[in-house]
Amino acid sequence: MPAFPTPLFAREFPDYPAGDMPLLPIGMRDASWHNDSCPSYLGLGVQIFIDYPDPAEREISAGKRFVVTADIEVAGHNEPLFEADDWPSILRFVANQGRGLAEAIGLQFVWVLQGDMTAQAFAEMRRRNAVESDPAVCHSRDFLDPDLAMETAFRYQGIHGENPVVRRGPDGACSPLDAASLLTAAWAAAMPYLRCREEIAVDILWRNKAVERRYFHVTPDIIDCGGARFPGIDCAEGDDIGQMIAYGISDGGFWAADLLGDDNEVIGRWNIVTRPEVAIVAMPTLARTWRLFGCPSAAP
């Protein structure tokens, strides 16, 4: 079976040490481009540039490793907003951008879960949450104690203590909080990120040059890649490729497509670019069955 496609940052920056690339936060997508000085993640109103761990390899060796800029498509500019050498500080800043306290805690809670769980477990949790009929249930508890993760998210936001709960500001001043209401609101803010999406939009370019947007139902599965279950995958299946010569995913994330033979064996695998333009690919015109899969951005 063909290998799973190389992540975008590794294709755009083949010399970047993959083991030093931070985990892609749920709600963002890999937006790395070789004309930039380093890889980047985009989403939630910002773009995070992730420079090389060795300062000698950076364009500005004296600069911080991580730099957050505004997303030009959202803010109309891409001015720097924040920089740091530690990843938790970056995530804390991003979580607070344009969000109330409960929403910021909820987003940080999602990222703590993502970091504490294996990719396979996180994908399975999202699958179970997608089909759960009780809105008060989160299947993160099937794998770990989410209360500890939530405590960590509270702590990242400067919230300490049990009775009373207080938030310590940058000046050291403490403000009392309604812990129960804050906890309920944080859970509500987190849940949309902890479920698989029900459908994705695919832009198709046909040989007659017409572009058509189709919506495909997402089945929360995990694809077997070379004998290993690839983590964090949603997949959709379609028939009759016909004269399709290109396609693109409008919803972000990291996607690929398999072409399947008569016995459902994989006979080809292609990357799908998740930028706004449609991705041109060499697709066999006679293939009739294909399977779309990848790591979605999970943005609600």
C-alpha positions as CSV (number, residue, x, y, z in Angstrom):
1,M,0.0,0.0,0.0
2,P,1.3,3.5,-0.8
3,A,2.8,5.4,2.1
4,F,0.8,8.2,3.7
5,P,1.8,11.6,2.1
6,T,4.5,13.7,3.7
7,P,3.1,16.5,5.8
8,L,3.1,19.9,4.1
9,F,5.8,21.4,6.4
10,A,8.2,18.6,5.5
11,R,7.5,19.0,1.8
12,E,8.1,22.7,1.9
13,F,11.0,22.6,4.3
14,P,12.7,19.2,3.9
15,D,15.6,20.1,6.1
16,Y,13.4,21.0,9.1
17,P,13.8,18.5,11.9
18,A,10.4,16.8,12.0
19,G,10.8,15.8,15.7
20,D,11.0,19.4,16.7
21,M,7.8,20.5,15.0
22,P,5.1,21.2,17.6
23,L,1.8,19.2,17.5
24,L,-0.6,20.9,15.1
25,P,-3.3,22.4,17.3
26,I,-6.9,21.4,16.7
27,G,-8.5,24.3,14.9
28,M,-5.5,25.2,12.8
29,R,-3.9,23.9,9.6
30,D,-0.4,23.5,8.3
31,A,0.1,26.6,6.0
32,S,3.9,26.1,5.4
33,W,5.2,27.7,2.2
34,H,8.8,27.5,1.0
35,N,8.9,31.2,0.2
36,D,8.6,31.9,3.9
37,S,11.6,31.6,6.2
38,C,10.1,28.7,8.2
39,P,7.0,26.5,8.6
40,S,3.8,27.9,9.9
41,Y,0.3,27.0,11.2
42,L,-2.8,29.0,10.3
43,G,-6.2,29.3,11.9
44,L,-8.2,30.9,14.7
45,G,-7.4,34.3,13.3
46,V,-3.7,34.0,13.5
47,Q,-0.6,32.5,11.8
48,I,2.1,30.9,13.9
49,F,5.6,30.9,12.4
50,I,7.7,28.0,13.8
51,D,11.4,28.8,13.3
52,Y,14.2,26.3,13.5
53,P,15.2,25.1,17.0
54,D,18.9,26.0,16.3
55,P,19.2,29.8,16.2
56,A,22.0,29.6,13.8
57,E,19.6,28.2,11.1
58,R,17.1,31.1,11.6
59,E,16.8,34.0,9.3
60,I,17.1,36.2,12.4
61,S,19.3,34.3,14.8
62,A,18.6,36.7,17.7
63,G,14.8,36.4,17.3
64,K,12.3,34.3,19.2
65,R,11.6,30.8,17.8
66,F,7.8,31.3,17.7
67,V,6.1,34.4,16.2
68,V,2.4,34.9,16.1
69,T,1.1,37.3,13.4
70,A,-2.5,38.3,12.5
71,D,-4.2,36.3,9.7
72,I,-4.3,38.7,6.9
73,E,-7.6,37.2,5.6
74,V,-9.2,37.9,8.9
75,A,-7.6,41.1,10.2
76,G,-6.6,42.7,6.9
77,H,-3.0,42.8,8.0
78,N,-0.3,40.4,9.1
79,E,1.5,42.4,11.7
80,P,3.4,40.5,14.5
81,L,1.3,40.1,17.6
82,F,3.4,38.1,20.0
83,E,6.6,36.0,20.2
84,A,8.1,33.5,22.6
85,D,10.6,30.7,22.8
86,D,8.2,28.3,24.6
87,W,5.2,26.7,22.9
88,P,2.8,26.8,25.9
89,S,3.0,30.6,25.9
90,I,2.2,30.7,22.2
91,L,-0.9,28.5,22.7
92,R,-2.0,30.6,25.7
93,F,-1.8,33.8,23.6
94,V,-3.7,32.3,20.7
95,A,-6.4,30.9,22.9
96,N,-7.1,34.4,24.3
97,Q,-7.1,36.2,21.0
98,G,-10.6,37.7,20.6
99,R,-12.2,35.1,23.0
100,G,-13.8,35.4,26.4
101,L,-12.3,33.5,29.4
102,A,-14.5,30.5,29.2
103,E,-13.9,30.0,25.4
104,A,-10.1,30.4,25.9
105,I,-10.1,27.8,28.7
106,G,-12.2,25.4,26.5
107,L,-9.7,25.8,23.6
108,Q,-6.7,25.2,25.9
109,F,-8.5,22.2,27.3
110,V,-8.8,20.7,23.8
111,W,-5.1,21.2,23.2
112,V,-4.2,19.6,26.6
113,L,-6.3,16.6,25.7
114,Q,-4.7,16.4,22.3
115,G,-1.2,16.5,23.8
116,D,-2.1,14.0,26.6
117,M,-3.8,11.4,24.4
118,T,-2.3,9.3,21.6
119,A,-3.4,10.4,18.1
120,Q,-5.3,7.1,17.8
121,A,-7.1,7.7,21.1
122,F,-7.9,11.3,20.2
123,A,-9.4,10.2,16.9
124,E,-11.5,7.5,18.5
125,M,-12.7,9.9,21.1
126,R,-13.9,12.3,18.4
127,R,-15.6,9.4,16.6
128,R,-17.5,8.4,19.8
129,N,-18.5,12.0,20.5
130,A,-19.9,12.4,17.0
131,V,-22.4,9.6,17.5
132,E,-23.1,10.3,21.2
133,S,-26.8,11.2,21.8
134,D,-26.2,12.8,25.2
135,P,-24.7,16.3,24.8
136,A,-23.4,16.2,28.4
137,V,-21.1,13.2,27.7
138,C,-17.6,13.5,26.4
139,H,-15.8,10.3,25.7
140,S,-12.4,11.7,26.6
141,R,-13.2,10.0,30.0
142,D,-12.9,6.6,28.2
143,F,-9.1,7.2,27.9
144,L,-8.0,9.5,30.7
145,D,-9.3,11.8,33.5
146,P,-10.4,15.0,31.7
147,D,-10.8,16.8,35.0
148,L,-7.0,16.9,35.3
149,A,-6.8,18.2,31.8
150,M,-9.3,20.9,32.6
151,E,-7.4,21.8,35.7
152,T,-4.3,22.3,33.6
153,A,-6.3,24.5,31.2
154,F,-7.5,26.6,34.1
155,R,-3.9,26.9,35.4
156,Y,-2.7,28.1,31.9
157,Q,-5.2,30.9,32.2
158,G,-3.8,32.0,35.6
159,I,-6.7,30.5,37.6
160,H,-5.8,28.9,40.9
161,G,-7.4,27.5,44.1
162,E,-10.6,25.7,44.8
163,N,-12.5,27.8,47.3
164,P,-12.6,30.5,46.3
165,V,-11.3,30.2,42.7
166,V,-9.3,33.3,41.7
167,R,-7.6,34.5,38.5
168,R,-4.2,36.1,39.1
169,G,-3.5,38.8,36.6
170,P,-0.1,39.9,35.2
171,D,0.1,42.5,38.0
172,G,-0.4,39.8,40.7
173,A,-3.9,41.0,41.6
174,C,-6.5,38.3,42.1
175,S,-10.1,38.3,41.0
176,P,-12.8,35.9,42.4
177,L,-14.6,33.7,39.8
178,D,-17.8,31.6,39.6
179,A,-16.0,28.3,39.1
180,A,-19.1,26.2,38.4
181,S,-20.4,28.5,35.7
182,L,-17.0,28.9,34.2
183,L,-16.4,25.2,34.0
184,T,-19.8,24.6,32.3
185,A,-19.1,27.3,29.8
186,A,-15.6,26.0,29.1
187,W,-16.9,22.5,28.4
188,A,-19.5,23.9,26.0
189,A,-16.8,25.8,24.2
190,A,-14.6,22.8,23.9
191,M,-17.1,20.2,22.6
192,P,-17.4,21.4,19.0
193,Y,-13.6,20.7,18.6
194,L,-14.0,17.2,20.1
195,R,-16.4,15.8,17.5
196,C,-15.8,14.7,13.9
197,R,-17.4,17.0,11.4
198,E,-20.4,15.5,9.5
199,E,-19.4,16.7,6.1
200,I,-16.6,18.4,4.1
201,A,-16.7,20.5,1.0
202,V,-14.7,19.4,-2.0
203,D,-14.0,21.8,-5.0
204,I,-13.8,19.7,-8.2
205,L,-12.3,21.0,-11.5
206,W,-13.7,19.0,-14.4
207,R,-12.0,18.7,-17.8
208,N,-14.5,21.2,-19.3
209,K,-12.9,23.7,-16.9
210,A,-16.1,24.0,-14.8
211,V,-15.6,24.1,-11.0
212,E,-18.2,22.4,-8.9
213,R,-18.4,22.3,-5.1
214,R,-19.7,19.0,-3.6
215,Y,-20.4,18.1,0.0
216,F,-19.5,14.6,1.2
217,H,-20.7,12.9,4.4
218,V,-17.8,12.1,6.7
219,T,-17.6,8.7,8.2
220,P,-15.4,8.8,11.3
221,D,-13.0,6.0,10.5
222,I,-9.3,5.3,10.7
223,I,-7.6,4.1,7.5
224,D,-5.1,1.3,7.5
225,C,-1.9,2.5,6.0
226,G,0.8,-0.1,5.3
227,G,-0.4,-2.3,8.2
228,A,-0.6,0.6,10.7
229,R,-3.8,2.4,11.7
230,F,-3.2,6.0,10.7
231,P,-4.4,8.3,13.5
232,G,-6.8,11.2,13.4
233,I,-8.5,10.4,10.2
234,D,-12.0,11.2,8.9
235,C,-12.8,9.7,5.5
236,A,-15.4,10.0,2.8
237,E,-16.0,7.7,-0.1
238,G,-17.3,8.6,-3.6
239,D,-17.9,6.9,-6.9
240,D,-17.6,7.8,-10.5
241,I,-14.6,10.1,-10.7
242,G,-15.4,10.5,-14.4
243,Q,-13.5,13.4,-15.9
244,M,-12.3,15.0,-12.6
245,I,-8.7,16.3,-13.0
246,A,-8.3,18.4,-9.9
247,Y,-9.8,18.9,-6.5
248,G,-9.3,20.9,-3.3
249,I,-10.6,20.9,0.3
250,S,-12.0,24.2,1.5
251,D,-12.3,23.2,5.2
252,G,-8.6,23.0,6.1
253,G,-6.7,20.1,7.6
254,F,-4.4,17.7,5.8
255,W,-6.0,15.4,3.2
256,A,-5.2,12.8,0.6
257,A,-7.1,10.6,-1.8
258,D,-6.8,7.0,-2.7
259,L,-7.9,5.4,-5.9
260,L,-9.3,1.9,-5.4
261,G,-9.1,-1.1,-7.7
262,D,-11.8,-3.7,-8.3
263,D,-11.0,-5.5,-5.0
264,N,-10.7,-2.2,-3.1
265,E,-6.9,-2.3,-3.1
266,V,-5.2,1.0,-3.2
267,I,-3.8,1.7,-6.7
268,G,-2.7,5.3,-6.2
269,R,-2.5,8.0,-3.5
270,W,-2.3,11.7,-4.0
271,N,-1.9,14.7,-1.7
272,I,-4.6,17.4,-1.6
273,V,-3.6,21.0,-1.2
274,T,-5.7,22.8,1.4
275,R,-5.1,26.3,0.1
276,P,-8.0,28.3,-1.4
277,E,-7.1,27.5,-5.0
278,V,-8.0,24.1,-6.4
279,A,-5.1,21.6,-6.3
280,I,-4.2,20.3,-9.8
281,V,-3.3,16.6,-9.7
282,A,-2.8,13.9,-12.3
283,M,-5.9,11.7,-11.9
284,P,-6.5,8.7,-14.1
285,T,-9.7,9.4,-15.9
286,L,-10.9,5.8,-15.9
287,A,-10.8,5.3,-12.2
288,R,-14.3,5.1,-10.7
289,T,-13.9,4.5,-7.0
290,W,-11.9,6.8,-4.7
291,R,-11.6,7.4,-1.0
292,L,-10.8,10.7,0.6
293,F,-9.1,10.8,4.0
294,G,-6.8,13.0,6.2
295,C,-6.4,14.9,9.4
296,P,-9.1,17.6,9.5
297,S,-8.6,21.0,11.1
298,A,-11.6,20.2,13.4
299,A,-12.6,23.8,13.5
300,P,-16.3,24.0,14.3
